[in-house]
Amino acid sequence: MPENTGAKAHGGAGNRAKGTYQDRDKPSQIRFSNISAGKGEVRCGGWRPPAAEEAGALRAPFVLRGGGRRPPPAGRSGPGPGLGQRQPFPPRASRLEGRRAARVLFLPSVRRPRAPRRLVPSCAPSRVGGETVRGGPCLSAPRPDSWTCIALVWCHGSGADIPAVADAIRTSLGPKGMDKMIQDAKGDVTITNDGATILKQMQVLHPAAKMLVELSKAQDIEAGDGTTSVVVIAGALLDACSRLLQKGIHPTIISESFQKALDKGIEVLTNMAQPVELSDRETLLNSATTSLNSKVVCQYSSLLSPMSVDAVMKVIDPTTASSVDLRDIKIVKKLGGTIDDCELVEGLVLTQKVANTGVTRVEKAKIGLIQFCLSAPKTDMDNQIVVSDYAQMDRVLREERAYILNLVKQIKKAGCNVLLIQKSILRDALSDLALHFLNKMKIMVVKDIERDDIEFICKTIGTKPVAHIDQFTPDMLGSAELAEEVNLNGSGKLIKITGCTNPGKTVTIVVRGSNKLVLEEAERSIHDALCVIRCLVKKRALIAGGGAPEIELALRLNEYARTLRGMDSYCVRAYGDALEVIPSTLAENAGLNPISTVTELRNRHAQGEKTAGINVRKGGISNILEELVVQPLLVSLSALTLATETVRSILKIDDVEYL
């Protein structure tokens, strides 16, 4: 196909832009130059038909060669002016909608390319309507097919949800990141800067954008930290992919090059890491503190960090452990007080109240857990009892009383003095008569135990759940030194069971907070700190924070790219440059100049300072290890690996089908 140039459109205040489309099947190009931005729409989701009053003002500024004739201008018959001739154009230029919203300029009067034609834009950045359009103004977004892919849509607007996901949490990265206030459909409000929590509550519609949400969830499961960083890195890699695709590089080549860059990056990070021993308590505290520095409750890190480290070390054997089961660490939330009132309890803590107020403290406790009701037996749905006189009614009441008394006597005979009752759907799972008998026999009763807590309770105090009274024997009981109901200074009560005789390796963390928002954020912060210590148990190595690993990766990948040939070199270099989004964002969120900060970081790392990073507390660059800003190696490796795998998956997608 020969090179074709669109007509020059004059008139009005429309801005001019240039663009180029590359035809895959034919080596020539279709060029459109000097096209004014008139009444065409710049939109994220596709073309909007012009309104009735606008339709008469629209003029076709040019004709695609071989694509059909354009309609004649208003007031004229026959063919309109040919190529290169002037033609009226609407005076008002369209505006871009939203922040980095659109990537496509749709001119309603221009015929879209035919379906078989595979067009790949290779435009230079231009300005349309006073705003920069990444990738240049495209007259019609190419439909993703076997050549193009969803990553290209990132740059062309119909997948605008994808960059929106990364941008939404980018400002929450780092110790100086901002918090998000999220209101759900019920009106409940959440204040957090945890990436996984933010994305979990976002209403994301685009399928590719949902992959980023799942990416954050996967990082939370694997490492527990770095949920914001992994999405920001994935967003930067997708942005790099879109630029590479616009230059005509095939998606498969990009994907294979990114895998090479990932393998090299893992090698670089592993060489940067420093081994750590679980007996080094100070190093573990520094890691937990770094994780808490970006949280709302960071001012309480001196309390929460030791609590998190001690909790993990009490449930594992430091010499042989290869992982940590966080289900052995139960976090109990209790509204009231302040975060200073949080505590670590070696035992069991229940938020339920004692059912019988007569017994609230038991020493040398023998604890039983039942899963049946302490009430009169019920008839089947198909049966009924007919009482015809008062004598029969009195007999029924006496038999019910005798039945319940027999149950309580068997419980007392087994030696039980603390009874836990699983929550039941029956309203009278514990009758008043049974409660009266238990109180007279000095048995402390706690009812409404949640089913999800049964496993933790049994492991903690050594008891076994009993489903029938015939199985209630002394060997089914657990034992503890003390079981008591504790008053929390007017903000409620808790039941503490401590001094377990045969304890499993479990602990309980009691979290306090003045309101629900602080309470939930404190729980999330403690969970992240626990996950950081778990990462050190799984992979006992630390790495510097503050953007130092990402800058070092970018430098080493650029050196590695020089050893490659062809498009691999270009793609690996783009991969390394994309990783600089982390230090750039850290600097921007800390109020520093991101350009000068990243430039200085490059120079420092080029001189061999591998641990030079951004010190947000001092507002400059320093040796980040001396500032005790460290993070587990597993967090960085997981973030880099998961982000790259997600981007490679998106690169392999060429279309989205809605059924």
TARA-V453297 format. One record per residue. N is the residue number from 1. OMEGA is omega in whole degrees, -180 to 180 (* if undefined). NEAR is the number of other C-alpha atoms within 10 Angstrom. Layout:
N&OMEGA&NEAR, N&OMEGA&NEAR
This chain:
1&-180&12, 2&180&11, 3&-179&10, 4&-179&16, 5&180&17, 6&-180&20, 7&175&21, 8&-179&19, 9&180&25, 10&178&19, 11&178&14, 12&-178&14, 13&-176&15, 14&177&22, 15&-178&18, 16&180&19, 17&180&21, 18&179&19, 19&-179&21, 20&173&21, 21&178&20, 22&177&20, 23&-177&16, 24&-174&15, 25&-178&11, 26&-173&11, 27&-178&9, 28&-177&14, 29&172&17, 30&-175&19, 31&174&17, 32&-177&22, 33&177&17, 34&179&16, 35&-179&21, 36&176&25, 37&-177&28, 38&-174&28, 39&-180&24, 40&-176&24, 41&170&23, 42&-170&27, 43&178&22, 44&-168&21, 45&180&15, 46&-174&18, 47&174&18, 48&179&13, 49&-179&13, 50&176&17, 51&-176&8, 52&-178&8, 53&180&8, 54&-173&11, 55&-178&13, 56&-177&11, 57&-177&15, 58&177&20, 59&177&23, 60&-175&20, 61&-180&25, 62&-180&26, 63&170&20, 64&-180&18, 65&-179&14, 66&-177&7, 67&-179&12, 68&-180&9, 69&176&13, 70&178&18, 71&180&15, 72&178&14, 73&179&18, 74&179&11, 75&180&5, 76&175&9, 77&-178&9, 78&-176&8, 79&179&11, 80&180&17, 81&-177&15, 82&-180&12, 83&179&15, 84&180&13, 85&-178&13, 86&-179&15, 87&-179&19, 88&180&16, 89&-179&22, 90&-174&20, 91&-171&16, 92&179&16, 93&179&20, 94&178&18, 95&174&18, 96&-179&22, 97&172&12, 98&-179&9, 99&-173&8, 100&-171&18, 101&-168&22, 102&176&27, 103&-175&26, 104&173&29, 105&-179&27, 106&174&23, 107&-171&25, 108&-174&20, 109&-179&19, 110&179&18, 111&176&17, 112&176&15, 113&179&16, 114&-174&10, 115&-177&10, 116&-176&8, 117&-179&13, 118&-176&21, 119&177&25, 120&-177&22, 121&174&27, 122&-172&20, 123&171&20, 124&179&17, 125&-178&15, 126&178&17, 127&180&17, 128&178&24, 129&180&20, 130&-178&13, 131&178&12, 132&177&16, 133&-179&25, 134&179&19, 135&179&22, 136&-180&24, 137&-180&31, 138&-179&24, 139&178&22, 140&-177&20, 141&179&24, 142&178&22, 143&180&20, 144&179&19, 145&-174&16, 146&179&12, 147&-179&16, 148&-179&27, 149&-177&22, 150&179&25, 151&177&29, 152&179&29, 153&174&22, 154&-176&25, 155&-173&30, 156&164&30, 157&-177&23, 158&172&22, 159&-175&25, 160&176&21, 161&-176&21, 162&176&28, 163&180&22, 164&179&18, 165&-180&21, 166&-179&24, 167&-176&15, 168&-176&15, 169&-178&24, 170&-179&24, 171&180&21, 172&-176&25, 173&172&27, 174&-179&28, 175&-180&22, 176&179&19, 177&-179&19, 178&177&19, 179&177&19, 180&172&18, 181&-174&11, 182&177&15, 183&-179&13, 184&-176&11, 185&-180&6, 186&-178&6, 187&179&8, 188&-175&9, 189&176&13, 190&176&20, 191&-176&17, 192&169&24, 193&176&24, 194&-175&24, 195&-179&27, 196&180&24, 197&-180&21, 198&-176&24, 199&-180&24, 200&-177&14, 201&177&13, 202&177&15, 203&-177&9, 204&-176&18, 205&-176&11, 206&-177&14, 207&180&14, 208&177&21, 209&177&22, 210&178&18, 211&177&18, 212&176&25, 213&177&25, 214&177&16, 215&178&23, 216&179&29, 217&179&18, 218&177&18, 219&179&24, 220&179&23, 221&-175&12, 222&-174&16, 223&-179&25, 224&179&22, 225&-179&30, 226&-178&25, 227&176&27, 228&-177&26, 229&-175&27, 230&179&28, 231&178&30, 232&178&31, 233&179&25, 234&178&26, 235&178&26, 236&178&23, 237&177&26, 238&177&28, 239&177&19, 240&178&20, 241&-178&29, 242&178&25, 243&178&22, 244&179&20, 245&180&22, 246&178&20, 247&175&16, 248&179&15, 249&-176&18, 250&-180&16, 251&-180&25, 252&178&12, 253&179&12, 254&-178&24, 255&180&22, 256&179&15, 257&178&23, 258&178&25, 259&176&17, 260&179&17, 261&179&27, 262&180&23, 263&178&12, 264&180&17, 265&178&23, 266&178&18, 267&-180&13, 268&-179&16, 269&180&19, 270&178&17, 271&179&10, 272&-172&19, 273&177&17, 274&180&13, 275&-179&11, 276&176&16, 277&-180&14, 278&176&17, 279&179&11, 280&-175&9, 281&-177&13, 282&179&12, 283&178&17, 284&179&25, 285&179&23, 286&179&18, 287&179&24, 288&180&30, 289&178&26, 290&178&23, 291&-177&29, 292&-175&24, 293&-178&18, 294&-176&20, 295&177&27, 296&-176&19, 297&-175&18, 298&-179&19, 299&178&11, 300&-177&16, 301&179&21, 302&176&13, 303&-174&16, 304&-179&28, 305&177&26, 306&179&19, 307&-180&21, 308&180&25, 309&-179&22, 310&-179&18, 311&-179&25, 312&-176&24, 313&180&19, 314&-177&15, 315&-180&18, 316&170&18, 317&-173&14, 318&-176&15, 319&-174&10, 320&-174&8, 321&175&12, 322&177&15, 323&-180&16, 324&174&21, 325&-177&11, 326&175&16, 327&176&11, 328&177&21, 329&-177&22, 330&177&18, 331&-179&18, 332&179&16, 333&178&18, 334&-178&21, 335&-180&16, 336&-179&19, 337&179&17, 338&179&14, 339&176&19, 340&-179&12, 341&177&13, 342&-178&20, 343&176&15, 344&-177&18, 345&175&18, 346&-177&20, 347&-175&21, 348&176&23, 349&180&23, 350&179&19, 351&179&17, 352&178&15, 353&175&18, 354&-175&21, 355&178&16, 356&-173&19, 357&-178&11, 358&-178&15, 359&-179&20, 360&-180&20, 361&-179&18, 362&174&19, 363&-175&14, 364&-172&15, 365&169&26, 366&-166&24, 367&176&26, 368&-180&30, 369&-177&26, 370&180&23, 371&177&19, 372&-174&17, 373&172&22, 374&-180&22, 375&-179&20, 376&-180&19, 377&-179&10, 378&176&8, 379&175&9, 380&-179&7, 381&-176&6, 382&-177&5, 383&176&8, 384&179&9, 385&179&7, 386&179&8, 387&-175&12, 388&179&8, 389&-176&8, 390&179&9, 391&178&9, 392&178&12, 393&179&12, 394&178&12, 395&178&12, 396&-179&14, 397&179&12, 398&179&11, 399&176&12, 400&180&16, 401&180&16, 402&-180&12, 403&-178&16, 404&179&20, 405&178&19, 406&177&13, 407&-177&19, 408&179&18, 409&179&13, 410&177&15, 411&179&23, 412&-179&18, 413&179&12, 414&179&16, 415&-178&16, 416&173&24, 417&172&24, 418&-175&29, 419&176&21, 420&-176&19, 421&180&22, 422&-180&20, 423&-177&18, 424&177&17, 425&180&7, 426&-177&8, 427&-177&8, 428&177&12, 429&174&20, 430&-177&21, 431&178&14, 432&179&13, 433&178&16, 434&178&21, 435&178&20, 436&180&13, 437&180&17, 438&179&24, 439&180&17, 440&-180&12, 441&176&14, 442&177&17, 443&178&27, 444&-174&27, 445&174&24, 446&-177&21, 447&178&20, 448&173&16, 449&-178&20, 450&-179&12, 451&-179&11, 452&-178&8, 453&-174&12, 454&-177&17, 455&-179&14, 456&-180&18, 457&-179&23, 458&-180&18, 459&-176&17, 460&-173&26, 461&176&26, 462&178&20, 463&178&23, 464&-180&20, 465&-178&21, 466&-178&18, 467&-179&13, 468&-176&11, 469&180&17, 470&-179&10, 471&-177&12, 472&-178&23, 473&-178&16, 474&-179&16, 475&177&11, 476&-175&19, 477&170&25, 478&-177&25, 479&179&25, 480&180&23, 481&-174&14, 482&171&16, 483&-175&26, 484&174&20, 485&-174&22, 486&176&14, 487&-176&11, 488&176&13, 489&175&9, 490&-180&8, 491&178&12, 492&-178&13, 493&175&17, 494&175&19, 495&180&20, 496&176&20, 497&-173&26, 498&179&21, 499&-178&18, 500&-176&21, 501&180&14, 502&-173&14, 503&166&20, 504&-179&17, 505&180&18, 506&175&25, 507&179&25, 508&175&21, 509&178&23, 510&-178&21, 511&178&25, 512&179&24, 513&-175&22, 514&177&14, 515&-174&13, 516&-178&16, 517&179&14, 518&-179&20, 519&-179&21, 520&179&18, 521&176&20, 522&178&26, 523&179&20, 524&-179&16, 525&178&26, 526&178&24, 527&178&17, 528&179&23, 529&177&28, 530&180&26, 531&178&26, 532&178&29, 533&177&31, 534&178&24, 535&179&25, 536&176&26, 537&-178&24, 538&179&16, 539&-168&17, 540&179&19, 541&180&19, 542&178&24, 543&-179&25, 544&177&27, 545&176&26, 546&180&29, 547&-179&26, 548&180&27, 549&-177&27, 550&178&25, 551&178&30, 552&177&29, 553&-180&26, 554&-180&22, 555&-178&20, 556&178&19, 557&175&25, 558&176&20, 559&179&15, 560&-179&17, 561&-180&24, 562&179&13, 563&-180&10, 564&-179&13, 565&175&9, 566&-176&8, 567&178&16, 568&179&22, 569&-179&20, 570&-177&18, 571&179&24, 572&177&28, 573&178&23, 574&177&26, 575&179&28, 576&179&28, 577&-179&20, 578&-179&22, 579&178&23, 580&178&23, 581&-179&23, 582&177&25, 583&178&26, 584&179&22, 585&177&23, 586&179&27, 587&-179&28, 588&180&19, 589&179&21, 590&179&23, 591&179&12, 592&176&17, 593&-175&12, 594&-177&18, 595&-179&13, 596&-180&12, 597&180&20, 598&178&24, 599&178&12, 600&177&16, 601&178&25, 602&-178&19, 603&-178&12, 604&180&19, 605&176&18, 606&178&14, 607&176&9, 608&180&10, 609&-175&16, 610&-177&19, 611&177&24, 612&-179&26, 613&-177&31, 614&176&27, 615&-174&21, 616&179&19, 617&180&10, 618&178&8, 619&180&13, 620&-179&14, 621&-180&19, 622&175&19, 623&-169&18, 624&177&21, 625&177&16, 626&177&11, 627&177&15, 628&176&17, 629&-175&22, 630&177&22, 631&180&29, 632&177&31, 633&-178&27, 634&180&24, 635&-180&26, 636&180&24, 637&-179&18, 638&-180&20, 639&-179&27, 640&-178&20, 641&-177&17, 642&179&20, 643&-180&27, 644&179&23, 645&179&17, 646&180&19, 647&178&23, 648&177&23, 649&179&15, 650&179&21, 651&-177&23, 652&-179&16, 653&-180&17, 654&180&18, 655&177&14, 656&-180&13, 657&178&4, 658&-177&5, 659&*&3
